[in-house]
Amino acid sequence: MSPSPQDTLQIDRLLLRRELLFAQVAHTEETIEDLLGEAYPFPDPPDLPSRQKRRAKKAASRRKAKGVDKGKGQNAVRLRALQDGETGYGLVWRQEDGSERKDWLEDLAPIENALRRPSESLQPIRIETVDKEGKCVQVLWETSPIENEPENRQKGSADENVPDL
């Protein structure tokens, strides 16, 4: 049974939040080591459910869903793996209230899900690669200006919810 669109949206939001929190932990550890000027013996992270080994399931049949772009044609979005000097992806998206938010992610899966299943409450605007300081290295994807402007846009900073890296 596949999750409902509302469940998928909530899962994507939680995955984005998870990636943001992982980035904050990494930044905190780097800051501590910078202050000390040497490596610090951090304890191992807790055993997360996502790191536990599971038995492999049989592969589900892959039927092509109607209306889903499989990466062909002019509307295809092709994202690439990180290259030297890039530490993550910056996802700029519009929230339900019209404000913009930027999250840093290390994994492409939540971004690809957000692009495949856009909704009113999670509208991707731009995807870019970022360096260690959080500066844009390359814009990988961006909506057209017409798609990017809501009717009742409220001012909001894209970086207000992002930790200083």
FENPEQUI-V641343 format. One record per run of one state. SS is the DSSP state (H for helix, E for strand, L for the rest). FROM is the first residue (numbers start at 0). LEN is the number of residues. If there is no record, write none. Layout:
BEGIN
ss/from/len
SS/FROM/LEN
SS/FROM/LEN
END
This chain:
BEGIN
ss/from/len
L/0/4
H/4/32
L/36/12
H/48/3
L/51/36
E/87/7
L/94/5
E/99/6
L/105/3
H/108/8
L/116/6
E/122/8
L/130/5
E/135/7
L/142/2
H/144/4
L/148/17
END
